[in-house]
Amino acid sequence: AVSLRSHTRNMDIVATVAAAIDWPTVLAYIFTVMAAYVALTVAAVASPLARRILFKSRLYARGIAHMALSREKKGWPKARGNGVPVGDVVTKRIIFVRHGESTWNQVFNRGFGYRFPFRLFEGVLTEVVGLLSRGSFFFDAPLSDLGNMQATSLRYFLTSKEDGPVGKDADALAGTKGTSILVTSNLRRAAQTMGIAFWDRVAVTGEKIYVLSSLQEMARNVDTCALAGPGEPVPLRGLEEQIKDLDSVPAGPVRDLLERRRVTDSGSVVAENGHFNAGNKPLMRNGHASMMEFAHWSAAQDAGTVVVGGHSLWFKEFFKNFIPSDQEHVAQRKKIVNCGVIAFDLKCGKDASGADAFNVDSSTVRVIYGGFGGK
């Protein structure tokens, strides 16, 4: 009886609210917005300005919807790990490279002291000024000034003969021995970090950086929404401004582009392969499925080492998911620091039941640069 009365009161409240709403006005607003959207879509066929407005309108609407509806960490397997590969097992060396600090991190991750309102105001002002551009301060947040410095520091580490990486991972990072490929998520801060940090390698090899949408960060914040559409490279315009020794670029495809004042489709002389970029993540994306997609993709590559530019939460969840339940490692609890570099072996195959299985033995996890920090 109590439950029935409570339900009745709730229905009465809903009815009262519904009665108070001016429905003709609401419907008029809805139809006005729909008409404006249709008109904008038609105008976009011939007007670059209309195309930019339409692009930004969709971006903002998608970001708001994602913040409200995203369930990327729902529907995951309850048991950690994905079986133990047996029989014909393929081992891939994976090297995670976390991006440098982004403009979103700059505003929200430096604390909420007296400087926070000033950082927020600067961010909002930058967003408003660029309202009619295809860029954004918050959406698909690019590297901040500090992030560019962190990526440059990583570049110097990777090319240092005295203090740089050593062993087989060093050869893979430099692209000098064995086979390795460079890949990045479809978010700007990861691609920018890879372009700066591996500038010297790309300048020699002329290789393209693969863009994988499966690596897109899993979080609700709008900085995880990608600007690059399906099949497109990640925008890298202005990347060369972070390279202070452009005059010393060795002969090759990159130097040729610089001398001819040309750029690739990315807007930079650093080229990307967008074939594996499915565009911005769907609202109902499942983070576990994205990690499995990346594991399958890596196992299918001819290269023995996959160097991955990506994100802290995605990386941490990957370690939590693929390190066996009877093992523990700091990588499962802590984020990789900005521009940190972590290497490990990924074993790929079938488990005893014949299902796909991927496994990361925690003993193979190695810190190359930076290490682990906050949660």
Secondary structure, DSSP 8 states (H G I E B T S, - for coil): -HHHHHHHHHHHHHHHHHHHS-HHHHHHHHHHHHHHHHHHHHHTTT-HHHHHHHHHHHHHHHHHHHHHH--TTSS--SSSSB---EEEEEEEEEEEEE---BHHHHHHSS-SSTTHHHHHHHHHHHHHHTTTSS--SSTT--B-HHHHHHHHHHHHHHH-TTTS--HHHHHHHHTSSS-EEEEE-SSHHHHHHHHHHTHHHHHHH---EEE-GGGS--SSSGGGS-SS-TT-----TTGGGG-TTGGG--SSHHHHHHHTT---TTSSSS-EE-TT---S--TT--HHHHHHHHHHHHHH-S-SEEEEEE-HHHHHHHHHHHS-TT---GGGTS-B-TT-EEEEEEEEEE-TTS-EEEE--GGG-EEEES-B---
